Amino acid sequence: MTHYKTLSELHIGNGWPPPENPLFSLVACQSDCPLGNREFTADVYMIALKKLQAGVILYGRTPYDNTNGSMFFMKPRQIIEMHNLQFEEDGFMILIHEDYLHGHELFSTIQKYGFFDYEVNEALHISPKEEAVMWELRDKIQAEYDNNQDEYSREIMLGHVASILMYSQRYYKRQFMTRTDLSGKTVTKFNAALQLYFADDGLQTKGLPSVNAMAEQLHLSPRYLSDLLKQETGKTALELIHLSLISEAKNLLKTADRSIAEIAYDLGFENTSYFTRLFKKQTGMKPLEFRKNALLN
């Protein structure tokens, strides 16, 4: 697999013209866009808008129509891989070397956008109206990029990039709701996967359920799963796992004639202290206090 340390290397490797700025570039994605059948990593952030001429992208193993635009977000050193996609001419890529963000507020804020950790098949599918917004911002960046860049250029271009990211966050929230309408509540499937994990003795054989394990069961990336659940329930995947564990713990504390340490082990905890801390955080009481209070009532 090829790794590109600089934008110049990335441009040369893909047959694009040299970038105007060594740390920031714009690429027009034509129908023969070489990213259609390549696999590589780079020290850059990539924001891309592409339109498929044919075919669908599997989105959490649910096929989504891509006659409208789709946006992809890649962070540095993330594997970029797309195969067998046919693109229309309209499309663009914004490539930002991570060094370009040093000393700018976007250096911190860009890391807060979870969609940079999504898989390619969890792309943002935008409506024609939303696509027009993205093209307008891209054109503003292009105008500044093609101008004689000066001390204001970086601030102006990154300001427009920040707007693209904020709009993308808004559109993803819309997509989360649309996805729920098409395939049902993710939290229902998540809870079912957790209950199956408990029923199959996963707690004893595999330990505490992880977000990664649950995401794999639902064919989603961990970050996308957490963001989707946060939209539906107000809680992340890890918080929901903890709630389920504490619910199981409460049942065992009320009904099982076993010690706190034995119950902690049955629930997959490696030590009692971690179980006790988590239980108190969720309930306000230590397990033994909860048991005594339950017996009194």
C-alpha positions in Angstrom: 0.0 0.0 0.0 1.3 3.5 -0.9 1.7 6.2 1.7 2.0 9.8 0.7 3.7 12.1 3.2 3.2 15.3 1.1 0.5 16.7 -1.1 3.0 16.9 -4.0 3.6 13.1 -3.7 -0.2 12.5 -3.6 -0.7 14.6 -6.7 2.1 13.0 -8.6 1.0 9.5 -7.6 -2.5 10.2 -9.0 -1.5 12.1 -12.1 -2.9 15.4 -11.0 -1.3 18.9 -11.7 1.0 20.1 -9.0 -0.8 21.9 -6.1 -0.7 25.7 -5.9 -0.1 25.4 -2.2 2.2 22.7 -0.8 -0.2 22.1 2.2 -3.7 22.7 0.6 -5.1 21.7 -2.7 -8.3 21.3 -4.7 -8.9 18.5 -7.2 -11.7 18.3 -9.7 -13.0 14.8 -9.8 -13.7 13.7 -13.4 -15.4 10.6 -14.6 -12.0 8.8 -14.8 -11.1 9.9 -11.3 -8.2 7.6 -10.3 -9.5 7.2 -6.8 -12.2 4.9 -8.2 -9.8 1.8 -7.9 -7.0 2.7 -5.6 -5.9 2.0 -2.0 -3.5 4.3 -0.2 -2.9 6.4 3.0 -1.7 10.0 3.3 -0.9 12.6 5.9 -3.9 14.7 4.8 -7.5 15.4 5.5 -9.8 14.7 2.5 -13.2 16.1 1.9 -14.8 14.8 -1.3 -18.0 15.2 -3.1 -18.7 12.7 -5.9 -21.7 11.6 -7.9 -22.2 8.0 -9.1 -23.1 7.4 -12.7 -24.2 3.9 -11.8 -24.5 1.6 -8.9 -25.1 1.9 -5.2 -23.0 2.1 -2.1 -23.7 -0.4 0.7 -24.5 1.8 3.7 -24.5 -0.3 6.8 -25.4 -3.2 4.4 -28.4 -1.2 3.3 -28.3 -0.1 -0.3 -28.7 3.7 -0.8 -29.4 5.4 -4.1 -26.5 7.6 -5.2 -27.9 9.5 -8.1 -27.5 12.5 -5.8 -24.1 13.5 -4.5 -22.2 11.6 -1.8 -19.6 13.1 0.5 -16.7 11.3 2.1 -14.4 12.5 4.9 -11.0 11.0 5.5 -8.4 11.8 8.2 -4.6 11.4 8.0 -3.3 7.9 7.7 -6.8 6.4 7.2 -6.9 3.8 4.4 -8.7 5.2 1.4 -10.2 2.5 -0.7 -13.0 2.5 -3.3 -13.6 -0.1 -6.0 -15.8 -0.5 -9.0 -17.5 2.9 -8.8 -18.4 4.9 -11.9 -18.4 8.7 -11.4 -20.1 11.5 -13.2 -18.0 14.5 -14.1 -19.2 16.7 -11.2 -17.2 16.2 -8.1 -14.4 17.7 -6.1 -11.8 16.9 -3.4 -10.4 19.3 -0.9 -7.0 18.0 0.4 -5.5 19.6 3.6 -2.2 18.5 4.9 -2.4 18.2 8.7 0.5 20.7 9.1 -1.7 23.4 7.5 -4.0 23.3 10.5 -1.2 23.9 13.1 -1.9 27.1 15.1 -5.5 27.3 13.8 -8.7 26.6 15.8 -9.7 24.1 13.1 -6.8 21.9 14.3 -8.9 21.0 17.4 -12.4 21.3 16.0 -11.9 19.1 13.0 -11.0 16.2 15.4 -14.5 16.6 17.0 -16.3 15.7 13.8 -17.0 12.0 14.2 -17.7 11.4 10.5 -13.9 11.4 9.8 -13.9 8.0 11.5 -16.8 6.6 9.5 -16.3 4.0 6.9 -16.6 4.8 3.2 -19.9 2.9 3.1 -21.3 5.4 5.6 -20.9 8.4 3.3 -23.1 11.4 3.6 -25.8 11.4 0.9 -27.0 14.9 0.2 -30.0 16.3 -1.6 -29.6 18.7 -4.7 -30.3 21.7 -2.4 -27.6 20.5 0.1 -25.2 19.8 -2.8 -25.6 23.4 -4.1 -24.6 24.7 -0.7 -21.4 22.5 -0.8 -20.6 23.7 -4.3 -21.0 27.3 -3.3 -18.5 26.9 -0.5 -16.1 25.0 -2.6 -16.3 27.7 -5.3 -15.4 30.3 -2.7 -12.4 28.3 -1.7 -11.4 27.8 -5.3 -11.6 31.6 -6.0 -9.3 32.3 -3.1 -7.0 29.3 -4.0 -6.6 30.6 -7.6 -5.9 34.2 -6.4 -2.4 35.3 -5.4 -2.4 33.8 -1.9 -1.4 36.1 0.9 -1.6 36.3 4.7 -5.4 36.3 4.6 -5.8 33.3 2.3 -5.3 30.5 4.9 -7.9 32.1 7.3 -10.4 32.6 4.5 -10.1 29.1 3.0 -10.1 27.3 6.4 -13.2 29.4 7.3 -15.0 28.0 4.3 -13.8 24.5 5.2 -15.2 24.9 8.7 -18.6 25.9 7.2 -18.5 22.7 5.0 -17.9 20.6 8.1 -20.7 22.3 10.1 -23.2 21.8 7.2 -22.1 18.2 6.9 -22.8 17.7 10.6 -26.3 19.1 10.1 -26.9 17.0 7.0 -25.7 13.8 8.8 -28.3 14.4 11.5 -30.9 14.5 8.8 -29.6 11.4 7.3 -29.6 9.6 10.7 -33.4 10.3 10.8 -33.9 9.2 7.2 -31.9 6.0 7.9 -34.1 5.2 10.8 -37.2 5.6 8.7 -35.8 3.1 6.2 -34.4 0.5 8.4 -35.9 0.9 11.8 -34.4 2.1 15.1 -30.8 1.3 15.5 -31.2 1.2 19.3 -33.6 -1.7 19.0 -31.1 -3.7 17.0 -28.3 -2.6 19.4 -30.2 -3.8 22.4 -31.1 -7.1 20.7 -27.4 -7.6 19.9 -26.5 -6.9 23.6 -29.1 -9.3 24.9 -27.8 -12.0 22.5 -24.3 -11.4 23.8 -25.6 -11.9 27.4 -27.6 -15.0 26.5 -24.7 -16.6 24.7 -22.5 -16.4 27.8 -20.4 -13.7 26.1 -19.8 -12.0 29.4 -18.1 -15.1 30.8 -16.3 -16.1 27.6 -15.4 -12.8 26.1 -15.6 -10.3 28.9 -17.4 -6.9 28.8 -19.1 -6.1 25.5 -17.2 -3.5 23.6 -18.5 -0.8 21.2 -16.3 -2.4 18.5 -17.9 -5.8 19.0 -21.4 -4.4 18.9 -20.6 -2.3 15.8 -19.3 -5.4 14.0 -22.5 -7.2 14.8 -24.6 -4.4 13.3 -22.2 -3.9 10.3 -21.4 -0.3 11.2 -18.2 1.5 12.2 -17.9 2.2 16.0 -18.0 5.9 15.7 -21.0 5.9 13.3 -22.9 3.6 15.6 -22.3 5.8 18.6 -23.3 9.0 16.7 -26.4 7.3 15.4 -27.4 6.1 18.9 -26.7 9.5 20.3 -29.1 11.0 17.8 -31.8 8.4 18.6 -31.4 8.1 22.4 -29.2 10.9 23.6 -26.6 8.3 24.8 -23.5 6.8 23.1 -23.0 3.1 22.5 -20.7 2.9 25.5 -23.3 4.5 27.8 -26.0 2.1 26.6 -23.7 -0.8 27.2 -23.1 0.4 30.8 -26.9 0.9 31.3 -27.5 -2.7 30.2 -24.8 -4.0 32.4 -26.1 -2.2 35.4 -29.6 -3.4 34.7 -28.3 -7.0 34.7 -26.3 -6.2 37.9 -29.4 -4.9 39.7 -31.3 -8.1 38.8 -28.5 -10.3 40.1 -28.1 -8.3 43.3 -31.8 -8.7 44.0 -32.2 -12.4 43.1 -28.8 -14.2 43.1 -27.3 -15.6 46.3 -23.8 -14.7 45.3 -21.2 -12.3 46.5 -20.5 -8.9 44.9 -17.2 -10.3 43.6 -19.0 -13.3 42.0 -21.6 -11.1 40.4 -18.9 -8.8 39.0 -17.2 -11.8 37.5 -20.4 -13.1 36.1 -20.9 -9.8 34.3 -17.5 -9.9 32.7 -15.6 -7.5 35.0 -12.0 -8.3 35.6 -12.0 -6.8 39.1 -14.6 -5.8 41.7 -13.4 -2.3 42.1 -14.2 -1.3 38.5 -17.7 -2.9 38.8 -18.3 -1.0 42.1 -17.2 2.3 40.6 -19.4 1.9 37.5 -22.4 0.8 39.6 -22.1 3.8 41.9 -21.7 6.2 39.0 -24.9 4.9 37.5 -27.0 4.4 40.6 -25.5 6.6 43.3 -25.0 3.6 45.5 -22.4 0.9 45.9 -23.6 -2.7 45.0 -23.8 -3.8 48.6 -25.8 -0.7 49.5 -28.2 -1.4 46.7 -28.6 -5.0 47.8 -29.3 -4.0 51.4 -31.8 -1.3 50.3 -33.5 -3.8 48.0 -33.9 -6.3 50.9 -35.5 -3.6 53.0 -38.0 -2.8 50.3 
